[in-house]
Amino acid sequence: MDIRTMELGDLIRQGQSQTGDLTFYKLIFAALERITWQNSSSHDDYRRSLVALASGFLASIRPEYLPQAIAAKNLLFKKIDF
């Protein structure tokens, strides 16, 4: 399975059972980053759009899972492998 070629919906379904794990959020944020990169005309548009998408996703997370989601977002945005 190559997560770089999977659709967002497939990534979410693949990791749904891991919502308490950083791996699930890594899949989500990687997919959001790929979608943003493919649809942005400049680097500034890319950064603004990625922050907006990530913020919207984080707003939808249940409070007990928010620490894991924020940790995954921060690691991914800082380009730290996990």
N, C-alpha and C positions, 0 to 999 in steps of 0.2 A: 504494500500500500504506500503510495507516494502522496503525502499530505499536501505537497505543493501543487498538485494537479486536481485535487478534490474540490468540489463545489462547497460553498458555505453550509448549505443544509446538510450535506453528507458529513461534513466535519462535525457539526453539532450533534447529529445522531450518533456518530461513532464514539464521541466522548461523553455522551449524556450520563452514563453511569459513573463517570469520574468527576462529577461537579465539585467534589471536595478536594480535588487534586490539581496541582499546577498544570499537568499535562492537558487537561480539558481547556483551560484558559489559554495555554500556548497555542493550541489548535485554532481557537476562536480569533485571537489577536493576530496570528500569522495570516489567517484568511482575510481578516479586515485590512491588514497591511497590503496584501497582494491586490485586493480589489481596489484599494485606494491608489496604489502605485500605477495600476493599469489604466485608471480613469482620471489621472491628474495631468494637467498640462505643464505644470512647473513644480519645482521642489517645494516652494511655499504653499501651493495648493495642496500638495501631497501631505505636508505636515499638518496644516489646518484641518484637512478632511479626516486624517487619521485620528487626531485628537478628538474631533467631534464624534466620529464613529465609536471610538473607545469609550468616551464619556457617556454616550447614549447606552452602550452595552452595560457599562458599570452601573448605570442608574437602574437597570432592570434586574440586577442580581439581588438575590435574597441576602439580608444582612449577615447571616452566618457564613456565607461563602465569599463575602466581599474582601476579606483580608487576602485570601488566596488569589483572587482575581486581580487585585491591585498589585500584589507581588509579581505575578506573571506579567502584567502590563509593564511594570517598571523594568523588569529584567529584559523583556523583549525590546522596549524602546531604547534601552542602554546597550543593546546588542550583546547581552551576556547570555551565553548558552546555558540551558537548564534542561 
